[in-house]
């Protein structure tokens, strides 16, 4: 049967090309998603500063437990502010047998004035032994006024040992003498940041957390038993609540951004891979099923000449199996190329570090090929069952007559899915945040699945309803079109499903991203009452806020420290955006739309939260909120205010003192300044002078900050829109595929019409009428699904009853769908009409 299957592939190129395109494109899309997941799973970062260590002890993650369905589930969240470990832990680790030295490493945010564009971090000199760094010129620092500098920081500056340079750290600029130049062993570009070394004592004075280390590197004694050493180290770290990173995992301790990149690619690839798998499942099943359906006469003839049902099914499975293998040969390399391009774009936009590479391939390729082939083979098997189950003498007659719309089980299942989608609509309306987003996506797919199951009855009902309209517009051609739609209600299932999927998915998920970005920008713009802001890339000390308040004409000034905190949820925990502020005068610089309570009550032991976050966590005004700061420190705070504008300002507002010692820089990111209406040039000049007294600080209009926020959101939304565009494009390709296949399968039908006197113009008008009816139904259903999904989730997430829908976007989706349907139908129909009807009537179905 495989030989016969191969021959059938040669002689029925049209339908097989359509099936091959659907399979190959599906493999390519899934391959890109799977390869992102595999690359993230294999990525461990790069260890340069800790290259000589046997283990690195650090605290980079927070594990939270939650009860689900009677079982304890654990969620691990990367700490936004690089958790630290107690400095006293170094002595305990040094006492472990086999450990030669336990060296604490401090991480200080620094900027070299001579090379401001080169990323750099500050450390104590003792940690230079962990790489190890070697002195290539000069000597190590011996006093608080000396530093040893990575050669990358001096490249092109003309500076060397004995010269002085300005270093910005802790919001202040200090002059240091360069005592020496150092280089790390191995590849000097293995890490993204250069190192700068102070004396250990001076580094401790500069550290906002002097009693803690960012990490502790362990050097093994010569001849030490590695296994016994690591066992002893893990015993100590388990007691201290820290983690010992060994081998390749040391890169995760050195570069927490590697863990963030790893989590990002795992989540993005997994989430979109799941969405893609569902869409591709719809498309492949519909395309393969339609291909088999259009060959009922061939299959019936085989049954009539004594082919057994098993032989026919094996032939169909062989055809689809060969197509799946060919699709994998094309789709897997395309997926590899696409993933490489995506990786480059992710690096350029800052989603992943430069060291992130595309890894693996065979595992992803095999998994994707098997998955797509399984869907295709299952679809072919199901589609062939009706023809192969009937008697051989009835096969030809059965093939010549259109079967009914479907079984009772199909309609009942479709109604069940429709009821489930409606219930998810209500669930989305009473939830918020990520729960609402997940429910909305589930609702979207449940609606589409319900439409796919109920499509035969929808087509029949639409044909009856539209019959008078089609006859009124297109006359006799409209009558034929309505009759065709009724008779071929089941045959048009794949076409209707593909069109609904294109409109529903594109009109909901794409515009959802627009709504979230718009809501964030609008809330930030409307909620910022201050006209000016002092901003510095290196951070601002709290004293700047106090100085700004003393300037004549300044009504209020608020220092803002951006961070993230970890809050509990139904699945364990998640990191959310937070801000630390000094509440004095904050009501004059910020309008968070406080619904209850007041920001004036914000102190070190209290917190203000957004209404969305309060609902998600079960917090109320006056109750206690338990959460974790960005470095993993647990805190219990009283809720003193609930506000609306969580998208624009973060879901959690803390007092700045609550964050003292718990952020990497320990500095404010900006100071918002509101001036009196009659404040003149003197006030502006005084603010400029204040900025000039602090390094890398400038005065900007707050509208500029909103513009920058919009650009940042556009960058962060790029990946979502890219993947959405790919999925919508695949759905559109599927729609075109099914439309072309359906059109090309009508050779004998159209030839018969022309033989009984129907003109070519009447045939074209009939096809136009059919497309108008089918498109009208698809646009109505798809638009309704998109409207319900988008309205529900935007109302739940952002509190907006009417979502933002750009006119150009809807025109593009609607016009694109209409153009796609017309082109994909009229071009093949035009080709069929060029075939003489006498010749066409004899062509196989």
C-alpha positions in Angstrom: 0.0 0.0 0.0 3.0 2.3 0.5 3.7 2.0 -3.3 0.2 2.9 -4.1 0.3 5.8 -1.6 3.4 7.2 -3.3 1.7 6.9 -6.7 -1.3 8.7 -5.4 0.9 11.5 -4.2 2.2 11.9 -7.8 -1.2 12.0 -9.4 -3.1 14.2 -7.0 -0.7 17.1 -6.6 -3.2 19.8 -5.9 -4.6 18.5 -2.6 -1.3 17.0 -1.5 0.5 20.3 -2.0 -2.1 22.0 0.2 -1.7 19.4 2.9 2.1 19.5 2.6 2.1 23.3 3.0 -0.1 23.1 6.2 2.1 20.4 7.6 5.5 22.0 6.8 4.4 25.4 8.1 3.1 23.8 11.3 6.3 21.9 11.8 8.3 25.2 11.3 6.2 27.2 13.8 6.3 24.5 16.4 10.0 23.9 15.8 10.8 27.5 16.6 8.7 27.4 19.8 10.2 24.0 20.8 13.8 25.1 20.1 13.3 28.2 22.2 12.2 26.0 25.1 15.1 23.6 24.5 17.7 26.4 24.3 16.4 27.9 27.5 16.4 24.6 29.3 20.1 24.0 28.3 21.2 27.6 29.0 23.2 28.0 32.2 24.8 31.4 31.6 28.6 31.9 31.6 30.8 31.8 34.6 33.9 34.0 34.3 34.3 35.7 37.7 33.7 32.4 39.4 35.6 30.2 37.0 38.1 28.9 39.5 35.6 28.1 42.2 34.4 24.6 43.1 31.1 26.0 44.2 29.3 29.4 44.5 26.9 30.0 47.4 24.2 32.5 46.7 20.5 33.2 47.1 19.0 33.8 43.7 15.5 32.1 43.9 12.5 32.0 46.2 10.5 28.8 46.5 6.9 29.2 47.7 4.5 26.3 48.5 0.8 26.3 47.9 -2.0 23.8 48.5 -3.7 22.7 45.3 -6.3 19.9 45.2 -5.1 18.6 48.5 -1.4 18.4 47.4 1.5 20.8 48.1 2.8 22.5 45.0 6.0 24.5 44.9 6.7 27.5 42.8 10.2 28.9 42.3 10.5 32.6 41.5 13.8 34.4 40.5 14.5 37.2 43.0 14.3 40.6 41.2 17.0 42.2 43.4 19.6 39.4 43.6 19.2 37.9 47.0 22.2 38.0 49.3 23.7 35.8 51.9 25.0 36.7 55.4 28.7 37.6 55.6 29.0 35.3 58.6 28.2 32.3 56.4 31.6 32.6 54.8 33.3 31.5 58.1 31.0 28.4 58.3 31.8 27.4 54.7 35.5 27.9 55.2 35.3 25.3 58.0 34.0 22.6 55.7 36.7 19.9 55.1 38.4 20.4 51.7 37.6 24.1 51.4 40.8 26.1 51.1 39.1 29.6 51.1 35.5 31.0 51.2 35.7 34.4 49.6 32.8 36.8 49.9 32.0 38.8 46.8 30.2 42.2 46.9 28.4 43.5 43.8 28.4 47.3 43.6 26.8 49.4 40.8 29.5 51.6 39.4 30.1 53.8 36.3 33.5 54.9 35.1 33.3 58.5 34.0 36.1 57.8 31.5 34.1 54.9 29.9 30.4 55.5 30.7 29.2 53.2 28.0 31.0 50.2 29.3 28.9 48.2 31.8 30.9 47.7 35.0 30.5 46.3 38.5 32.5 47.0 41.6 34.0 44.3 43.9 36.3 43.9 46.8 39.9 42.9 45.9 39.7 39.5 47.6 37.1 38.3 45.1 39.6 38.7 42.3 41.0 35.3 43.2 37.7 33.6 42.2 38.1 34.1 38.4 41.1 34.4 38.9 42.1 37.9 37.7 45.7 38.5 37.2 47.5 41.9 37.4 49.0 42.8 34.1 50.3 46.2 35.1 50.7 47.9 38.5 49.6 46.5 41.8 46.4 45.7 43.8 44.6 48.6 45.6 46.1 49.1 49.1 43.9 52.1 50.4 40.4 53.4 50.1 41.5 55.9 47.4 42.9 53.3 45.0 41.3 50.9 42.5 42.4 48.1 40.2 40.6 48.3 36.9 39.6 45.8 34.2 41.6 46.5 31.0 38.3 46.8 29.1 37.5 50.0 31.1 40.7 51.6 30.1 40.7 50.7 26.4 40.9 53.8 24.3 41.1 56.2 27.4 44.9 56.5 27.6 44.7 56.0 31.3 47.0 53.6 33.3 48.5 52.9 36.7 49.1 56.1 38.6 46.4 58.2 36.8 43.3 59.4 38.5 39.7 58.7 37.3 36.2 59.5 38.4 34.0 56.6 39.5 30.3 57.1 40.1 28.8 54.8 42.8 26.1 55.2 45.4 24.8 58.3 43.7 28.1 60.2 44.2 31.3 60.8 42.1 34.6 60.0 43.7 38.2 60.3 42.5 40.4 57.2 42.7 44.0 56.5 41.7 44.4 53.6 39.4 46.8 51.2 41.2 46.8 48.4 38.6 45.2 46.9 35.5 43.8 43.4 35.6 42.5 40.8 33.2 40.6 37.6 33.8 41.9 34.3 32.6 40.1 32.9 29.5 37.9 34.9 27.3 37.8 38.5 28.4 34.4 39.0 26.8 32.8 36.0 28.5 30.7 38.3 30.7 28.9 41.5 29.7 30.3 43.7 32.4 33.9 44.7 33.3 35.2 44.5 36.8 36.5 47.2 39.1 38.2 46.4 42.4 38.3 48.4 45.6 39.9 47.3 48.8 37.7 45.0 50.8 37.2 47.5 53.6 36.2 50.3 51.2 33.9 48.0 49.2 32.1 47.2 52.4 31.6 50.9 53.2 30.1 51.5 49.7 27.8 48.5 49.9 24.2 49.3 50.9 24.2 45.9 52.5 27.6 45.8 54.3 26.7 42.9 56.5 25.9 40.6 53.5 27.6 39.3 50.4 26.2 39.0 47.0 27.7 35.5 46.8 30.5 33.4 48.4 33.0 31.6 46.2 34.6 28.5 47.4 38.2 27.5 46.5 39.1 23.8 47.0 42.2 22.8 48.8 44.7 20.8 46.6 43.8 17.1 46.6 40.4 17.7 48.3 37.6 15.1 47.8 35.2 17.0 45.6 32.1 14.9 46.4 32.7 15.1 50.2 33.4 18.8 49.9 30.2 19.5 48.1 28.2 17.3 50.4 29.5 19.3 53.4 28.8 22.6 51.6 25.2 21.6 50.8 24.6 20.7 54.4 25.7 24.2 55.5 23.8 26.0 52.8 20.6 24.0 53.4 20.7 25.1 57.0 21.3 28.7 56.0 18.5 28.8 53.3 21.0 29.4 50.5 21.9 27.5 47.4 25.3 25.9 46.3 25.8 26.3 42.5 28.3 23.9 41.0 29.6 23.1 37.5 27.7 25.0 34.7 25.2 26.2 37.2 27.7 28.7 38.5 26.8 30.9 35.6 23.3 31.2 37.1 24.8 32.5 40.3 27.1 35.0 38.5 24.5 36.1 36.0 21.0 36.2 37.5 19.9 37.7 34.1 20.8 34.2 32.7 18.2 32.7 35.0 15.7 35.4 33.8 16.6 34.7 30.2 16.2 31.0 30.9 12.8 31.4 32.5 11.7 33.9 29.8 12.5 31.5 26.9 11.0 28.5 28.7 7.8 30.4 29.4 7.5 32.2 26.1 8.3 29.2 24.0 6.1 26.9 26.1 3.1 29.3 26.2 3.2 30.1 22.5 4.0 26.6 21.6 0.8 25.5 23.4 -1.2 28.1 21.5 0.5 27.2 18.3 -0.1 23.5 18.9 -3.9 24.1 19.3 -4.1 26.2 16.2 -2.0 23.8 14.2 -4.1 20.9 15.5 -7.2 22.7 14.1 -5.6 23.5 10.8 -3.9 20.1 10.1 -7.0 18.2 11.1 -9.2 20.3 8.9 -6.8 20.3 5.9 -6.2 16.5 6.0 -9.8 15.8 6.6 -10.9 18.0 3.7 -8.3 16.3 1.4 -9.6 12.9 2.2 -13.2 14.0 1.9 -12.5 15.3 -1.6 -11.3 11.9 -2.6 -14.4 9.9 -1.7 -14.9 8.8 -5.3 -11.3 7.4 -5.5 -11.8 5.6 -2.2 -15.2 4.3 -3.2 -13.8 2.9 -6.4 -11.0 1.1 -4.5 -13.6 -0.4 -2.2 -15.8 -1.4 -5.2 -12.8 -3.3 -6.8 -12.3 -5.4 -3.7 -9.9 -3.2 -1.6 -10.5 -4.0 2.1 -11.2 -1.2 4.6 -7.8 -1.9 6.2 -6.0 -1.5 2.9 -7.6 1.8 2.1 -6.9 3.1 5.6 -3.3 1.9 5.4 -3.0 3.7 2.0 -4.3 6.9 3.5 -2.0 6.7 6.5 0.9 5.9 4.2 0.2 9.0 2.1 -0.1 11.3 5.2 2.9 9.7 6.7 5.0 10.4 3.6 3.8 14.0 3.5 4.6 14.4 7.2 8.1 13.1 6.6 8.6 15.5 3.7 7.1 18.3 5.8 9.6 17.6 8.5 12.5 17.7 6.1 11.4 21.2 5.0 9.9 22.5 8.3 12.6 21.6 10.7 15.4 23.6 8.9 13.0 26.5 8.5 12.3 26.4 12.2 16.1 26.4 13.0 16.6 29.4 10.7 13.7 31.3 12.2 14.8 30.6 15.8 18.3 32.0 15.0 16.7 35.2 13.7 14.4 35.4 16.8 17.4 34.9 19.0 19.2 37.8 17.4 16.2 40.1 17.8 15.8 39.0 21.5 19.4 40.0 22.2 19.0 43.3 20.4 16.0 44.2 22.4 17.5 43.1 25.7 15.3 40.1 26.4 18.3 37.7 26.7 22.0 38.4 27.2 24.6 38.2 24.4 25.8 34.8 25.6 22.4 33.2 25.0 22.7 30.7 22.1 20.4 28.4 20.2 21.2 24.9 21.5 19.9 21.5 20.6 17.6 20.7 17.7 17.4 17.0 17.3 15.2 16.6 20.4 12.9 19.4 19.3 12.8 18.3 15.7 11.8 14.7 16.7 9.2 15.9 19.1 7.6 18.3 16.7 7.6 15.8 13.8 6.0 13.1 15.9 3.4 15.6 17.2 2.4 16.9 13.8 2.4 13.5 12.2 0.2 12.1 15.0 -2.4 14.8 14.4 -2.3 14.3 10.7 -2.5 10.5 10.9 -5.4 10.6 13.4 -7.3 13.1 11.2 -6.8 10.9 8.1 -7.9 7.8 10.0 -11.1 9.5 11.2 -11.9 11.0 7.8 -11.6 7.6 6.1 -13.8 5.7 8.5 -17.1 6.5 6.8 -16.1 5.5 3.4 -14.2 2.4 4.5 -17.0 1.2 6.8 -19.7 0.8 4.1 -20.2 -2.1 1.7 -18.2 -2.0 -1.5 -21.5 -2.0 -3.6 -22.7 1.1 -1.8 -19.4 3.0 -1.9 -19.9 4.8 -5.2 -23.4 5.8 -4.4 -22.4 7.0 -1.0 -19.6 9.1 -2.5 -21.9 10.8 -5.0 -24.3 12.1 -2.3 -23.5 14.7 0.3 -23.8 13.2 3.8 -25.8 14.8 6.6 -24.5 17.5 8.8 -23.3 15.1 11.5 -24.1 12.8 14.4 -25.9 13.5 17.6 -22.7 13.1 19.5 -21.1 15.9 17.5 -23.9 18.4 18.1 -24.1 17.5 21.8 -20.3 17.9 22.2 -20.4 21.2 20.3 -23.1 22.5 22.6 -21.1 21.4 25.6 -18.1 23.4 24.4 -20.3 26.4 23.6 -21.7 26.3 27.1 -18.1 26.0 28.5 -17.1 29.1 26.5 -20.0 31.1 27.8 -19.2 30.0 31.4 -15.6 31.1 30.9 -16.9 34.5 29.8 -18.5 34.9 33.2 -15.4 33.5 35.0 -13.2 36.1 33.2 -15.5 38.8 34.3 -15.1 38.0 38.0 -11.3 37.4 38.0 -8.4 39.7 37.2 -4.7 39.8 36.3 -3.1 36.7 34.9 -6.0 34.5 35.8 -8.3 36.6 33.6 -5.8 36.4 30.8 -5.5 32.6 31.0 -9.3 32.3 31.2 -9.8 34.5 28.1 -7.4 32.4 26.0 -9.2 29.3 27.1 -12.5 30.9 26.2 -11.2 31.8 22.8 -10.2 28.3 21.9 -13.3 26.8 23.4 -15.4 29.1 21.3 -13.5 28.1 18.1 -13.7 24.4 19.0 -17.5 24.8 19.5 -17.8 26.5 16.1 -15.7 23.7 14.4 -18.1 21.1 15.8 -21.3 23.0 15.1 -20.2 24.3 11.7 -22.4 22.0 9.6 -25.6 23.2 11.4 -24.3 26.8 11.3 -23.7 26.6 7.6 -27.2 25.1 7.0 -28.9 27.7 9.1 -27.0 30.5 7.5 -27.8 29.3 4.0 -31.5 29.3 4.8 -31.4 32.7 6.4 -29.3 34.2 3.7 -31.1 32.6 0.8 -33.5 35.5 0.1 -30.7 38.0 0.5 -28.5 36.1 -2.0 -31.4 35.7 -4.5 -32.2 39.4 -4.1 -28.7 40.5 -4.9 -27.4 37.9 -7.4 -30.7 36.6 -8.8 -30.6 33.0 -10.1 -26.9 32.8 -9.2 -27.8 33.7 -5.7 -30.4 30.9 -5.6 -27.7 28.4 -6.7 -25.3 29.7 -4.2 -27.8 29.3 -1.3 -28.6 25.7 -2.5 -24.9 24.9 -2.7 -24.3 26.2 0.8 -27.1 24.1 2.2 -26.1 21.0 0.3 -22.4 21.3 1.1 -22.8 22.4 4.8 -20.5 19.7 6.0 -17.9 20.1 3.3 -17.5 23.8 4.3 -16.7 23.0 7.9 -12.9 23.4 7.5 -13.3 26.6 5.5 -15.6 28.3 8.1 -13.4 27.1 11.0 -10.2 28.5 9.4 -11.9 31.9 8.7 -13.4 32.2 12.2 -10.0 31.3 13.7 -8.2 34.0 11.7 -10.7 36.7 12.6 -11.3 35.6 16.2 -7.7 35.1 17.1 -6.4 38.2 15.3 -9.1 40.4 16.5 -8.8 39.5 20.2 -5.2 38.6 21.1 -3.5 41.2 18.9 -5.7 44.0 20.2 -5.4 42.8 23.7 -1.7 43.6 23.6 -2.6 47.1 22.3 -5.0 47.6 25.1 -2.6 46.6 27.9 0.1 48.9 26.5 -2.4 51.8 26.0 -3.8 51.4 29.5 -0.3 51.5 31.1 0.7 54.6 29.2 -2.6 56.4 29.9 -2.5 55.6 33.6 1.1 56.8 33.9 0.4 60.0 32.0 -2.9 60.9 33.8 -1.6 59.8 37.2 1.6 61.9 37.1 0.8 65.4 38.5 4.5 66.5 38.6 5.7 68.6 35.7 9.5 67.8 36.1 11.6 64.9 37.0 15.3 64.5 38.1 16.6 61.3 36.5 20.0 59.6 36.8 21.1 56.3 35.3 23.4 55.8 38.3 20.7 56.5 40.9 19.9 59.4 43.2 20.4 59.5 47.0 17.4 60.5 49.2 19.1 63.9 49.9 18.2 65.0 46.4 14.5 64.9 47.2 15.0 66.9 50.3 17.1 69.5 48.4 14.4 69.8 45.7 11.7 70.5 48.3 13.7 73.5 49.5 13.8 75.2 46.1 11.5 78.2 46.0 8.5 77.5 43.7 8.6 73.7 44.3 5.2 72.6 45.7 6.2 68.9 46.3 9.0 66.4 45.4 8.7 62.7 45.6 11.6 60.2 45.3 10.7 57.0 43.4 12.6 53.8 43.7 11.5 51.2 41.2 11.7 47.5 42.2 9.7 44.3 42.2 8.3 42.2 45.0 7.0 38.7 45.2 3.4 38.2 46.2 1.4 35.0 46.8 -1.2 33.8 44.4 -3.3 30.7 43.7 -0.3 29.0 42.0 2.3 29.9 44.6 3.8 33.3 44.0 4.8 35.7 41.3 6.9 38.9 40.9 5.0 42.1 40.4 6.1 45.7 39.7 6.5 47.8 42.8 7.7 51.3 43.8 9.1 52.8 46.9 8.2 56.4 47.6 8.5 59.0 50.3 4.8 59.7 50.9 5.4 63.3 52.1 3.5 65.4 49.5 3.0 62.4 47.2 -0.7 63.2 46.7 0.6 66.4 44.9 2.9 64.6 42.5 1.0 61.4 42.0 -2.7 60.6 41.4 -3.0 56.8 41.8 -6.9 57.1 42.0 -7.0 55.9 45.6 -10.3 54.2 46.2 -10.0 53.7 49.9 -7.5 54.7 52.6 -4.8 57.2 52.0 -1.1 57.4 51.0 -0.5 59.7 54.0 -0.6 56.6 56.2 2.2 54.9 54.3 5.1 54.1 56.7 7.8 51.5 57.0 5.3 48.9 58.3 2.5 49.6 55.8 1.8 49.1 52.1 -0.6 50.4 49.4 -1.8 48.0 46.7 -3.7 48.1 43.5 -7.3 47.0 43.6 -6.5 44.2 41.1 -3.6 42.9 43.2 -5.8 43.2 46.4 -8.5 41.1 44.8 -6.0 38.5 43.5 -4.3 38.1 46.9 -7.4 38.5 49.0 -6.2 41.6 50.7 -8.5 44.3 52.1 -8.0 47.8 53.6 -6.7 47.4 57.1 -5.7 43.7 56.7 -2.2 42.3 56.8 -0.3 41.6 53.6 2.5 39.0 53.6 4.9 39.3 50.8 8.6 39.1 49.9 10.8 42.1 49.0 12.9 41.9 45.8 15.9 40.2 47.7 13.7 37.5 49.2 13.2 39.2 52.6 9.7 38.3 54.0 7.7 41.2 55.3 4.3 41.6 56.9 2.7 45.0 56.2 -0.7 46.6 56.9 -2.7 47.7 53.9 -3.4 51.4 54.2 -4.6 52.3 50.7 -6.2 50.7 47.7 -5.7 52.4 44.3 -6.8 51.9 40.7 -3.8 52.7 38.6 -1.8 49.6 39.0 -0.9 49.3 35.3 0.8 52.7 35.3 2.5 52.6 38.7 2.9 49.0 39.7 0.7 46.9 41.9 2.5 47.6 45.2 3.6 50.9 46.7 6.0 50.8 49.7 7.7 53.4 51.8 11.3 54.0 50.7 12.5 53.0 54.2 10.9 49.6 53.8 13.3 49.0 50.8 16.4 50.3 52.6 19.1 47.6 52.4 16.9 45.4 50.1 17.8 46.8 46.6 21.0 46.4 44.7 21.7 50.2 44.4 19.9 51.5 47.5 19.1 54.7 45.5 16.1 56.3 43.9 15.6 56.1 40.2 14.0 59.5 39.8 12.6 62.4 41.8 9.2 63.8 40.6 9.0 67.6 41.1 5.8 69.6 41.0 6.2 73.4 40.8 3.7 76.2 41.5 1.7 77.6 38.5 3.5 80.9 38.8 7.0 79.3 39.2 9.3 80.9 36.6 12.7 80.4 35.1 14.4 80.7 38.5 12.8 77.5 39.7 13.8 75.7 36.6 17.4 77.0 36.8 17.6 75.9 40.5 16.5 72.4 39.5 19.1 72.4 36.7 21.8 73.5 39.2 20.6 70.7 41.6 21.0 68.1 38.8 24.4 69.5 37.9 25.7 68.8 41.5 25.0 65.1 41.0 26.7 62.9 38.4 24.8 61.9 35.3 21.6 63.7 36.4 19.3 65.7 34.2 16.0 67.5 34.5 13.3 66.3 32.1 9.6 66.9 31.6 7.4 64.1 32.9 5.9 63.8 29.5 9.2 62.5 28.3 9.1 59.7 30.9 5.7 58.7 29.5 7.1 58.6 26.0 10.0 56.5 27.1 7.5 54.1 28.9 5.6 53.8 25.6 8.8 52.9 23.8 9.7 50.3 26.5 6.3 48.8 26.3 6.5 48.6 22.5 9.8 46.7 22.9 8.4 44.4 25.5 5.3 43.8 23.4 7.3 43.0 20.3 7.7 39.3 21.0 4.0 38.9 21.7 3.0 40.6 18.5 5.6 38.7 16.5 4.3 35.3 17.7 0.7 36.4 17.4 1.4 37.5 13.8 2.9 34.1 13.1 -0.1 32.3 14.5 -2.6 34.5 12.7 -0.6 34.2 9.6 -0.7 30.5 9.9 -4.4 30.6 10.4 -4.7 32.8 7.3 -2.6 30.3 5.4 -4.9 27.5 6.5 -7.9 29.5 5.4 -6.3 30.1 1.9 -5.4 26.4 1.7 -8.9 25.2 2.5 -10.5 27.7 0.2 -8.2 26.7 -2.7 -8.8 23.0 -2.0 -12.6 23.5 -1.9 -12.5 25.4 -5.1 -10.4 23.0 -7.0 -12.6 20.1 -5.9 -15.5 21.6 -7.8 -14.3 20.8 -11.4 -17.1 18.3 -12.2 -19.8 20.4 -10.5 -19.0 23.6 -12.4 -18.6 21.7 -15.6 -22.0 20.1 -15.2 -23.6 23.5 -14.5 -22.1 24.8 -17.7 -23.3 21.8 -19.7 -26.9 22.4 -18.7 -26.7 26.0 -19.8 -25.3 28.1 -17.0 -22.9 30.7 -18.4 -19.4 31.5 -17.1 -20.6 34.8 -15.8 -23.4 33.2 -13.9 -21.0 30.7 -12.4 -18.7 33.5 -11.3 -21.6 35.3 -9.7 -22.7 32.2 -8.0 -19.3 31.7 -6.5 -19.2 35.4 -5.4 -22.6 34.9 -3.7 -21.3 31.8 -1.9 -18.2 33.6 -0.7 -20.3 36.6 0.4 -22.5 34.3 2.5 -19.6 32.3 3.9 -17.6 35.4 4.6 -20.5 37.1 6.2 -21.0 34.2 8.6 -17.3 33.9 9.4 -16.8 37.6 10.0 -20.0 37.8 12.2 -19.0 34.8 14.3 -15.3 35.6 14.4 -16.0 39.2 15.2 -18.4 38.2 18.0 -15.9 35.9 19.5 -13.1 38.5 19.3 -15.4 41.2 20.8 -16.6 39.0 23.7 -13.0 37.8 24.5 -11.5 41.3 24.2 -14.2 43.1 26.2 -14.2 40.5 29.0 -10.5 40.4 29.5 -9.9 44.2 29.2 -12.7 44.8 31.7 -11.3 42.3 34.1 -7.7 43.3 33.8 -7.9 47.1 33.2 -11.4 48.0 34.4 -12.4 49.3 30.9 -15.8 48.3 29.7 -15.1 49.4 26.1 -11.7 48.1 24.7 -9.5 50.2 22.5 -9.7 48.9 18.9 -7.8 50.9 16.3 -9.9 51.5 13.2 -6.9 50.6 11.0 -6.5 47.3 12.8 -10.1 46.1 12.2 -10.0 47.3 8.6 -6.8 45.3 8.1 -8.3 42.1 9.6 -11.6 42.4 7.9 -10.3 43.6 4.6 -7.4 41.0 4.7 -9.9 38.2 5.4 -12.2 39.3 2.6 -9.3 39.7 0.1 -7.8 36.4 1.1 -11.1 34.5 0.6 -11.8 36.1 -2.7 -8.3 35.6 -4.1 -8.1 32.0 -2.8 -11.4 31.2 -4.4 -11.7 33.2 -7.6 -8.2 32.4 -8.9 -8.7 28.6 -8.9 -12.3 28.9 -10.0 -11.1 31.1 -13.0 -8.7 28.3 -13.9 -11.5 25.7 -13.7 -13.7 27.8 -15.9 -11.0 27.8 -18.6 -11.3 24.0 -18.8 -13.9 22.9 -21.5 -17.0 21.6 -19.7 -17.0 18.3 -21.7 -13.4 17.7 -20.6 -14.0 18.8 -17.0 -17.0 16.5 -16.5 -14.7 13.5 -16.9 -12.0 14.7 -14.5 -11.9 12.9 -11.2 -13.4 14.6 -8.2 
